[in-house]
């Protein structure tokens, strides 16, 4: 049913972005916008208003063997098995309580997609990964043999025994964070790894024959040039992965690089834009197609053609996402909710310890959350559609909200058009131009609401 136009949709012209790298919009709103609810709603009430026949499961494993200099994810390094084991015990309890809340509606529950993220899920031992899969199947009711599901891994943890578990349980996509095939660049990003370790891990991944292999690379590292970037690009292409992700380097508060480098200013922006364009053109010439600013998929691969169904997309946050584990987010129509969030080592450890000690009753209610309304749903829809290469159909927007995108966001549309960052194609399809795609990390924040911007500005990094 069409909704009326929200009264607080912005109509003032957005400020011109000072940098093309303002923020990576992988989900809207950002977790820094969430706040602790004093008496959060019961999950059974939240999910009673949702469809339950096409759910997605996201499990967050907040552990890594090391913390890269650019990383501001919610993760702890070097956790002993007593901690990871206790974490899985609490995860099992959370899964049981969450399943009860979903079943309260009295309808059949069906999961169609799943992903293990982090952190590094393969930080868990092979036995722990088996236990994690059992929890997803037994407690949550996910048929891992029947649904596409994705797992993130690293060179050090992509061991043969762990990969054997994932292959046996039916994982369809493995994503490995390489970042650079050049040892000196890896060290500059505070990622102590060697090319030989990376190649050995990729050998094991190829031998395991997962339907989709993804390799992550980063551009903008100190000392990186087009020539050195090509070394990594060619090395990645040589493994024939179905996907390659190109990430711009960000230096964020409380990360290792923030303490060591002054990464700011026009020169660094120019370097990143130059390397992005070089990497984009090189991959396009190497038989890949671009589906977003970051994502490149190999043409002619049956697995790549269905890749959108094998992982939870970077912009996929439709209602129906069920999150498990500390740091995981869940999305319903009216409320996005999660747990506490931090980056600093001491705070992350405290939050994980608190999660492990969480009683079942606490899991029955939403805790840290952001309440959605028609305005925010419009913005989320735009970000999900416009930042992808397929673009946003004007009729789909009108059908969903009963209004026109151009009328709801006149200043944003005018800015995008004036900068030649978007074009309107036949049928009212709005698609980013190549230059618009290059500046997706500046375009995304243009659609943040004042409520989200104010909440993020008042958040205290910790």
Secondary structure as GFF3:
##gff-version 3
##sequence-region A 1 462
A	DSSP	three_ten_helix	31	33	.	.	.	ID=ss1
A	DSSP	beta_strand	35	36	.	.	.	ID=ss2
A	DSSP	alpha_helix	43	47	.	.	.	ID=ss3
A	DSSP	beta_strand	55	61	.	.	.	ID=ss4
A	DSSP	beta_strand	63	64	.	.	.	ID=ss5
A	DSSP	beta_strand	76	77	.	.	.	ID=ss6
A	DSSP	alpha_helix	81	103	.	.	.	ID=ss7
A	DSSP	beta_strand	111	118	.	.	.	ID=ss8
A	DSSP	three_ten_helix	121	123	.	.	.	ID=ss9
A	DSSP	alpha_helix	126	134	.	.	.	ID=ss10
A	DSSP	pi_helix	135	139	.	.	.	ID=ss11
A	DSSP	beta_strand	148	154	.	.	.	ID=ss12
A	DSSP	alpha_helix	160	169	.	.	.	ID=ss13
A	DSSP	beta_strand	173	179	.	.	.	ID=ss14
A	DSSP	alpha_helix	183	188	.	.	.	ID=ss15
A	DSSP	alpha_helix	195	208	.	.	.	ID=ss16
A	DSSP	beta_strand	212	219	.	.	.	ID=ss17
A	DSSP	alpha_helix	226	238	.	.	.	ID=ss18
A	DSSP	beta_strand	243	248	.	.	.	ID=ss19
A	DSSP	alpha_helix	256	260	.	.	.	ID=ss20
A	DSSP	alpha_helix	266	285	.	.	.	ID=ss21
A	DSSP	beta_strand	288	290	.	.	.	ID=ss22
A	DSSP	beta_strand	295	298	.	.	.	ID=ss23
A	DSSP	alpha_helix	302	305	.	.	.	ID=ss24
A	DSSP	three_ten_helix	307	309	.	.	.	ID=ss25
A	DSSP	beta_strand	321	324	.	.	.	ID=ss26
A	DSSP	beta_strand	330	331	.	.	.	ID=ss27
A	DSSP	beta_strand	335	338	.	.	.	ID=ss28
A	DSSP	alpha_helix	345	356	.	.	.	ID=ss29
A	DSSP	alpha_helix	360	363	.	.	.	ID=ss30
A	DSSP	beta_strand	368	371	.	.	.	ID=ss31
A	DSSP	alpha_helix	374	386	.	.	.	ID=ss32
A	DSSP	beta_strand	392	393	.	.	.	ID=ss33
A	DSSP	alpha_helix	394	401	.	.	.	ID=ss34
A	DSSP	alpha_helix	405	408	.	.	.	ID=ss35
A	DSSP	alpha_helix	410	418	.	.	.	ID=ss36
A	DSSP	beta_strand	422	425	.	.	.	ID=ss37
A	DSSP	beta_strand	429	432	.	.	.	ID=ss38
A	DSSP	alpha_helix	434	438	.	.	.	ID=ss39
A	DSSP	alpha_helix	440	443	.	.	.	ID=ss40
A	DSSP	three_ten_helix	444	447	.	.	.	ID=ss41
A	DSSP	alpha_helix	450	458	.	.	.	ID=ss42
###
